[in-house]
Every structure is written in C-alpha cells, then in structure tokens.
C-alpha cells in the first residue's frame, strides 16, 4: 500500500495486476488500483477533479484529467472515507502512476491533495539485479 497525507486528507492506494485481463503476447497489461480517501481534517471537503500521470516502462507518459472519480464527486465530513477501484492498461509489463485530487472545502477554497506515486508491476517484468 502507498500512502500520502495532504492538508489532512489521507490517500492510500493498493495496485493489483489483472492477469485474466492482460495479454502479454499482445503487449497488453492491465492493473486495478483501489483507493481509500480519508478526511482527517476538521472541515467538510468535496473531491472535484482528478489528475493522473501514467508512465510505462519505456518512459511513455499519458495524462488523465476529469471530474471526480468513477463518476462521483464524493463529499467527506471529518472522519469519513470514500473507497473506489479503477484500472489502467499499459503496453509494457510495468509502469508507475502518480496524481492529485482537486478538493473543495466547505468555504469554497480549492486545494490539491497528492496521490502517492505507486508502482505497476507484473510477473511478466524481467527481474534486473543491480
């Protein structure tokens, strides 16, 4: 599990390789990632937007931006949490993701919350000894 805390908002991510949805012979590798967002602050917040940077093992990056997560813009009161699972495909057997969520406090103030960088690893990635 990978974790980061920004302005009292904790984001924890756990990635999982999906062998049954991947086709290594066709350079198609798929991961699911589960995210838990916990409001450890003393204010009500709403997740407005997401931003992801997904980089494969060849250094090819793509950015993803959009409203909310999995079609929702959850509101979290102090102590509340929200969990969701999403996924991403890559053309290589490993990669990395990092991102942020734009949050809105109850007073209308916008702030960014870091999503920790997390590794996308599959059993098809050759092991390199250094």
PEHUDA-V624546 format. One record per helix or strand of 2 or more residues. SS is the DSSP state (H for helix, E for strand). FROM is the first residue (numbers start at 1). TO is the last residue. If there is no record, write none. Layout:
BEGIN
ss-><SS;SS>
from-><FROM;FROM>
to-><TO;TO>
END
This chain:
BEGIN
ss-><E;E;H;H;E;E;E;E;E;E;E>
from-><2;9;19;24;28;45;61;75;81;94;110>
to-><6;17;21;26;39;56;67;76;90;105;121>
END
